[in-house]
Amino acid sequence: MKANQEGFAAVLAVLIAAVVLVGAGAYFYATQTAKPKPAPVTQNETAVEPATQASASNTVNWQAYSDKQYGFEIKYPGVFAEDKSGKAPFELDGIQTNFKLPSLVSAATFNLDGSQYKNTGFQFAYFNVGIDEDQKDAAACQDKSGKMVVINGITAYVRDLADDAAGGQRGTGYVYLMSTGGRCVVLHGFLAFRDSHDPNAQNPPENDILGLFNSIAGTFKINAQNNQSDTASWQTYSNDEHKIVIKIPSYFAELGYKININKPAWAKGCDEFQLSLKPAPNSEGYKKDPEKYVNILPLEICDKAIYCKDSNCQKMKECSRNSEPCDDDNFIFSKYLGENDNVFVFTQGSSGSGDPYVYNGWKTDEFSNVQNEMFESIKINGDPIKKIY
């Protein structure tokens, strides 16, 4: 009798342990309102390569969200919907703890419609924009252990997000950390699902959903009026010999850049200012040679008394006004930037998919915005340059 009692007790103990284990796993994702444990954040071994920006053709029909309080814009596809509940997203507490961002708040959350995954282990997925305006926390958003990408002109560091539990419960996603305008911006996308070991059951398309997170992150932009402070953190380059001052984006320094100034034989009275930059991560140029510098910003700074005496300046101005860049054979791909009392400034480059900045991982309009900011910062002999037609 005693042996039977002991055997029954052993079986009962096993059954209780099994029930507790399954119950704990089920409870982990039973509700998004439950306060989660700090989320483990792994190293940057991503299954889907983080995107620097989303393709405009892929996002043209996406919903646009604009936040006036924090001054940002982001787009999301129709399978997502804005969460208007006001509740903090599932992983926010864990991100606050792991990255030491106590002032991080949720600015916007977009939930993925899971109805298309009803025959899978899908439980929920969302994308969130978080803001931490405490300047003391800004350094925490420069966690360089992640993969560096550039999202519409802002340097971001991408980390994997993983939060698994017993019973086949899985959580996966990405965290995108960036410091801009003296504050932290933390984007994160998270997918929760039950990983089935049944060969006849389906898991949700994990890589597809992670790819959507990357594409949404790639549309994030700081509104122009809130982006002015960003240029204040740019480096100032000055050259006493050539009397030029120009601002250089801080993330150019992170990638690596160099500047050369020489006298081109084809343009009398001109100095050619060349800014060469290492390629952005994951670009075609980066994959071929991540250490190769490519000239992305050739500026011609010309003495008006010499270069303009043959009507070159007036002809280029007229040509540039009609088409940018200029398509006149005499000034092929030239673009008039401006002038002051002493100098005439223009840039030369190509157009189309062969552009060096496209090859090195920049969207055309993204790089054009950066260029324009740089052009507006130029001073020659202490005077800014202005377009005069």
KOLDRENDO-764766 format. One line per field, with one value per residue (C-alpha): residue in three letters; x, y, z. Coordinates in Angstrom, 1 decimal, m for minus. Layout:
residues N
rest	c(ALA|...);
X	c(X|...);
Y	c(Y|...);
Z	c(Z|...);
//
This chain:
residues 389
rest	c(MET|LYS|ALA|ASN|GLN|GLU|GLY|PHE|ALA|ALA|VAL|LEU|ALA|VAL|LEU|ILE|ALA|ALA|VAL|VAL|LEU|VAL|GLY|ALA|GLY|ALA|TYR|PHE|TYR|ALA|THR|GLN|THR|ALA|LYS|PRO|LYS|PRO|ALA|PRO|VAL|THR|GLN|ASN|GLU|THR|ALA|VAL|GLU|PRO|ALA|THR|GLN|ALA|SER|ALA|SER|ASN|THR|VAL|ASN|TRP|GLN|ALA|TYR|SER|ASP|LYS|GLN|TYR|GLY|PHE|GLU|ILE|LYS|TYR|PRO|GLY|VAL|PHE|ALA|GLU|ASP|LYS|SER|GLY|LYS|ALA|PRO|PHE|GLU|LEU|ASP|GLY|ILE|GLN|THR|ASN|PHE|LYS|LEU|PRO|SER|LEU|VAL|SER|ALA|ALA|THR|PHE|ASN|LEU|ASP|GLY|SER|GLN|TYR|LYS|ASN|THR|GLY|PHE|GLN|PHE|ALA|TYR|PHE|ASN|VAL|GLY|ILE|ASP|GLU|ASP|GLN|LYS|ASP|ALA|ALA|ALA|CYS|GLN|ASP|LYS|SER|GLY|LYS|MET|VAL|VAL|ILE|ASN|GLY|ILE|THR|ALA|TYR|VAL|ARG|ASP|LEU|ALA|ASP|ASP|ALA|ALA|GLY|GLY|GLN|ARG|GLY|THR|GLY|TYR|VAL|TYR|LEU|MET|SER|THR|GLY|GLY|ARG|CYS|VAL|VAL|LEU|HIS|GLY|PHE|LEU|ALA|PHE|ARG|ASP|SER|HIS|ASP|PRO|ASN|ALA|GLN|ASN|PRO|PRO|GLU|ASN|ASP|ILE|LEU|GLY|LEU|PHE|ASN|SER|ILE|ALA|GLY|THR|PHE|LYS|ILE|ASN|ALA|GLN|ASN|ASN|GLN|SER|ASP|THR|ALA|SER|TRP|GLN|THR|TYR|SER|ASN|ASP|GLU|HIS|LYS|ILE|VAL|ILE|LYS|ILE|PRO|SER|TYR|PHE|ALA|GLU|LEU|GLY|TYR|LYS|ILE|ASN|ILE|ASN|LYS|PRO|ALA|TRP|ALA|LYS|GLY|CYS|ASP|GLU|PHE|GLN|LEU|SER|LEU|LYS|PRO|ALA|PRO|ASN|SER|GLU|GLY|TYR|LYS|LYS|ASP|PRO|GLU|LYS|TYR|VAL|ASN|ILE|LEU|PRO|LEU|GLU|ILE|CYS|ASP|LYS|ALA|ILE|TYR|CYS|LYS|ASP|SER|ASN|CYS|GLN|LYS|MET|LYS|GLU|CYS|SER|ARG|ASN|SER|GLU|PRO|CYS|ASP|ASP|ASP|ASN|PHE|ILE|PHE|SER|LYS|TYR|LEU|GLY|GLU|ASN|ASP|ASN|VAL|PHE|VAL|PHE|THR|GLN|GLY|SER|SER|GLY|SER|GLY|ASP|PRO|TYR|VAL|TYR|ASN|GLY|TRP|LYS|THR|ASP|GLU|PHE|SER|ASN|VAL|GLN|ASN|GLU|MET|PHE|GLU|SER|ILE|LYS|ILE|ASN|GLY|ASP|PRO|ILE|LYS|LYS|ILE|TYR);
X	c(0.0|2.8|4.5|1.3|0.9|4.5|4.0|0.8|2.4|5.2|2.8|0.7|3.8|4.8|1.2|1.2|4.6|3.4|0.2|2.1|4.7|2.0|0.0|3.0|3.7|0.1|m0.1|3.0|1.2|m2.4|m2.7|m0.7|m1.7|0.3|3.5|6.3|9.7|12.6|13.0|16.3|18.0|20.4|23.4|22.9|22.5|19.4|17.6|16.4|18.9|17.8|16.8|18.2|14.9|11.8|11.3|9.0|7.2|6.4|5.0|3.1|m0.3|0.7|m1.1|0.9|1.0|2.2|2.8|2.8|3.8|7.1|7.5|7.9|6.3|6.0|4.1|2.5|0.8|m2.9|m2.6|m1.6|m3.9|m3.2|m3.7|m5.8|m6.1|m3.3|m1.8|2.0|3.1|4.1|7.9|8.2|9.0|11.7|13.3|13.3|15.1|17.6|18.7|18.4|15.8|13.5|11.9|11.0|7.3|5.2|4.3|2.5|1.7|0.4|m1.1|m0.9|m4.2|m3.7|m6.8|m4.7|m2.7|m5.7|m4.5|m1.1|0.4|0.2|m0.8|0.0|2.4|2.9|5.3|6.0|7.6|9.0|10.5|12.8|13.2|15.6|18.9|20.8|19.5|20.6|23.9|22.0|20.5|24.0|24.5|27.1|27.0|24.1|24.2|24.5|22.1|21.0|17.2|16.4|19.5|19.5|22.0|20.3|21.7|19.6|19.4|17.5|14.6|13.8|11.4|10.6|8.7|7.9|5.3|6.6|5.8|8.1|8.7|11.0|11.6|13.9|14.8|16.1|17.9|18.7|19.7|18.5|17.9|19.2|16.7|16.3|14.0|13.4|11.5|10.6|8.6|7.5|5.9|4.5|3.5|3.3|6.0|4.2|6.2|3.3|4.5|0.9|0.6|1.8|3.9|3.2|5.6|8.2|10.6|7.8|6.6|10.2|10.6|7.5|9.1|12.2|10.1|8.1|11.2|12.6|9.8|10.5|11.3|11.8|9.7|11.7|10.8|11.9|15.1|16.9|18.6|20.1|22.5|23.7|25.4|27.1|30.8|32.2|35.0|37.1|40.1|42.1|44.0|40.9|38.7|35.8|33.6|31.0|29.0|29.4|26.7|27.9|27.0|29.5|32.1|30.8|31.0|34.3|35.0|37.9|38.3|40.6|41.0|42.8|42.8|41.1|42.8|39.5|38.2|40.5|40.3|38.6|39.3|37.6|36.4|35.9|34.2|34.7|32.7|32.8|29.7|26.6|26.2|24.4|24.8|26.2|29.4|29.7|29.5|32.2|34.6|33.5|36.7|36.6|36.1|33.9|33.6|30.0|30.2|32.4|32.2|33.7|34.6|35.6|37.1|34.4|37.0|38.6|35.9|33.0|34.7|33.7|30.0|30.4|28.6|25.5|25.1|25.3|22.8|20.3|20.8|20.5|17.4|15.7|16.9|18.7|21.3|22.2|22.0|23.9|26.9|29.2|28.0|27.0|25.5|26.6|24.3|24.6|24.6|25.2|27.7|28.9|30.9|34.1|33.2|30.9|30.0|28.6|28.6|29.1|27.7|25.8|22.2|20.3|21.0|24.7|25.1|27.8|25.5|22.9|25.6|26.7|23.3|21.5|18.1|18.3|15.8|17.4|20.9|19.5|18.1|21.5|23.3|21.0|21.6|25.3|25.1|23.2|25.9|28.7|30.6|33.5|35.7|33.2|30.2|27.4|26.6|23.2|21.5|21.3|19.5);
Y	c(0.0|2.4|1.7|2.5|5.7|6.8|6.0|7.9|10.9|10.9|10.8|13.6|15.8|15.4|16.3|19.4|20.5|20.1|22.1|24.9|25.0|25.1|27.6|29.9|29.8|30.5|33.4|35.1|36.3|36.0|39.8|42.7|44.7|42.4|44.0|42.2|41.3|43.3|42.2|40.5|42.3|40.2|41.2|42.3|38.9|39.9|37.5|40.4|43.1|46.4|48.9|52.4|53.7|52.3|52.3|55.2|52.9|50.4|53.0|55.3|53.9|53.6|55.6|58.7|59.5|62.9|63.8|67.6|67.2|65.4|66.6|63.4|61.6|57.9|55.7|52.3|49.8|49.1|45.9|48.0|50.4|53.1|52.1|54.8|53.0|55.0|51.9|51.4|48.7|45.2|45.6|49.2|48.6|46.1|48.5|51.3|48.9|47.4|50.7|52.8|55.2|55.9|58.8|56.9|57.3|55.8|58.4|56.2|52.5|50.7|47.2|44.5|42.9|39.3|38.0|36.9|34.6|33.0|29.5|30.1|30.5|34.4|36.2|39.9|42.3|46.0|48.8|51.6|55.1|56.0|59.4|60.3|64.0|63.9|65.1|63.1|60.0|60.9|59.0|55.8|56.0|55.8|52.1|51.3|47.6|47.4|47.5|51.1|52.3|55.7|56.4|59.5|61.3|60.1|57.6|54.6|51.5|48.4|45.6|42.3|42.1|38.6|37.7|33.9|31.9|28.3|26.4|27.4|31.1|33.3|37.0|38.6|42.0|44.9|48.0|51.1|53.6|57.1|60.4|63.5|67.1|66.3|63.5|59.8|58.3|54.6|52.7|49.0|46.3|43.2|39.9|37.4|33.9|30.3|28.2|25.0|21.7|20.1|19.5|20.1|23.5|26.8|29.5|33.1|34.4|35.7|37.1|38.9|40.6|41.5|42.9|45.1|46.5|47.5|49.1|51.1|52.2|53.4|55.9|57.7|61.4|64.3|67.2|70.0|72.6|70.2|69.2|72.6|71.7|68.6|70.7|72.4|69.1|68.9|69.4|72.6|72.3|75.4|75.9|79.1|78.9|78.6|80.7|78.1|77.1|74.3|72.1|68.3|65.9|64.2|60.8|61.4|61.4|58.1|56.5|58.2|61.0|63.0|66.3|67.3|70.7|71.1|73.2|71.6|72.1|72.5|75.4|78.4|80.5|77.6|75.5|72.1|71.0|67.2|65.5|61.7|59.4|55.7|53.8|53.4|49.9|47.3|49.4|47.9|49.9|48.7|45.1|45.5|47.6|49.1|51.0|52.7|56.5|57.8|61.4|62.5|66.2|68.0|71.8|74.3|77.6|80.1|83.5|85.6|88.0|85.0|82.4|84.7|87.0|84.8|84.8|81.3|82.2|83.8|80.9|78.4|80.3|80.4|76.7|75.6|77.7|75.8|72.3|70.9|69.7|71.7|69.7|72.1|70.4|73.2|72.7|69.1|68.1|71.4|73.0|76.7|77.0|80.7|83.5|86.4|89.5|87.4|83.9|81.8|78.4|75.4|71.6|68.9|65.3|62.8|61.8|58.4|55.1|55.4|58.3|57.6|58.4|55.9|53.3|54.0|53.5|56.8|57.5|60.3|62.7|61.8|62.8|65.9|67.1|66.6|68.4|71.4|71.7|71.6|74.1|76.6|76.4|77.4|80.6|81.9|84.7|84.9|85.6|83.2|82.4|83.3|82.5|85.7|85.5);
Z	c(0.0|0.9|m2.4|m4.3|m2.4|m3.2|m6.8|m7.0|m5.2|m7.8|m10.7|m9.1|m8.7|m12.3|m13.4|m11.2|m12.5|m16.1|m15.5|m13.9|m16.7|m19.4|m17.5|m17.0|m20.8|m21.7|m19.2|m20.6|m23.7|m22.5|m22.4|m23.7|m20.6|m18.2|m17.0|m18.7|m17.4|m18.8|m22.4|m23.3|m26.1|m28.1|m30.2|m33.8|m35.5|m37.5|m39.8|m41.9|m42.9|m41.3|m44.0|m44.2|m45.7|m47.3|m51.0|m52.0|m54.6|m51.8|m49.4|m51.6|m50.5|m46.9|m44.1|m42.9|m39.2|m38.0|m34.4|m33.7|m30.0|m30.8|m34.3|m36.3|m39.2|m40.0|m42.5|m42.0|m44.3|m44.3|m42.4|m39.3|m37.4|m35.0|m31.3|m29.7|m26.3|m24.7|m23.2|m23.2|m25.7|m24.3|m24.4|m23.4|m19.7|m20.7|m23.2|m20.5|m18.1|m20.6|m22.1|m19.0|m20.4|m17.4|m19.2|m22.4|m23.2|m26.0|m28.6|m31.1|m31.5|m34.6|m34.3|m37.0|m38.0|m37.2|m39.0|m41.9|m39.6|m37.8|m38.7|m37.3|m33.9|m34.3|m31.1|m31.7|m33.4|m33.2|m34.1|m31.6|m31.6|m28.2|m27.2|m24.3|m24.0|m21.0|m22.5|m19.8|m21.5|m25.0|m24.7|m24.0|m27.5|m29.1|m28.2|m30.9|m30.2|m32.6|m36.4|m37.6|m40.3|m41.5|m41.5|m43.5|m42.4|m38.8|m37.5|m35.8|m34.1|m34.5|m32.0|m32.0|m29.5|m28.1|m25.3|m25.2|m22.6|m21.8|m23.7|m27.1|m26.6|m28.7|m29.0|m31.6|m33.2|m33.5|m31.5|m33.4|m31.2|m32.4|m30.8|m32.6|m31.5|m27.9|m27.3|m27.7|m30.3|m29.8|m32.5|m31.9|m33.6|m31.7|m32.8|m30.4|m31.5|m30.3|m32.0|m32.9|m33.1|m35.0|m38.6|m39.8|m38.1|m39.4|m37.8|m38.9|m41.6|m39.1|m41.7|m43.6|m40.4|m39.4|m42.9|m42.4|m39.2|m41.1|m43.8|m41.3|m39.5|m42.8|m43.2|m39.9|m40.3|m38.0|m39.2|m40.9|m38.3|m35.5|m37.3|m37.2|m34.0|m35.6|m37.7|m34.5|m33.7|m37.1|m37.4|m38.7|m41.3|m42.0|m44.2|m43.6|m46.9|m49.0|m46.7|m46.7|m43.9|m44.3|m41.9|m42.1|m40.7|m37.6|m39.0|m41.8|m39.1|m37.8|m41.3|m42.0|m44.4|m45.8|m47.7|m50.5|m52.2|m55.5|m58.6|m61.6|m64.9|m66.8|m64.7|m64.4|m61.3|m59.4|m56.4|m56.3|m52.9|m52.6|m49.7|m49.9|m47.7|m46.8|m47.9|m45.6|m44.1|m46.3|m49.4|m52.7|m52.2|m48.6|m49.6|m52.2|m50.1|m46.8|m46.5|m49.9|m49.9|m52.7|m53.8|m53.1|m52.9|m55.5|m55.1|m57.5|m55.8|m58.4|m58.4|m60.1|m61.7|m63.5|m64.1|m64.9|m67.4|m70.4|m69.4|m67.9|m64.8|m66.4|m68.8|m66.0|m63.9|m66.8|m67.5|m63.9|m63.5|m66.4|m65.4|m62.4|m63.0|m66.0|m69.3|m71.5|m73.1|m71.9|m68.3|m68.2|m64.8|m63.3|m60.7|m59.7|m55.9|m55.2|m55.0|m53.0|m54.0|m54.6|m55.5|m57.7|m56.4|m58.3|m57.9|m60.5|m60.4|m62.4|m62.3|m62.3|m60.6|m61.2|m58.7|m56.2|m53.3|m54.5|m54.9|m51.4|m49.8|m49.9|m51.3|m53.9|m52.1|m48.7|m49.9|m51.7|m48.3|m46.6|m49.5|m49.3|m45.6|m46.3|m49.2|m47.0|m44.4|m46.8|m46.1|m48.3|m46.9|m44.0|m46.2|m47.0|m50.7|m52.2|m55.5|m57.6|m60.9);
//
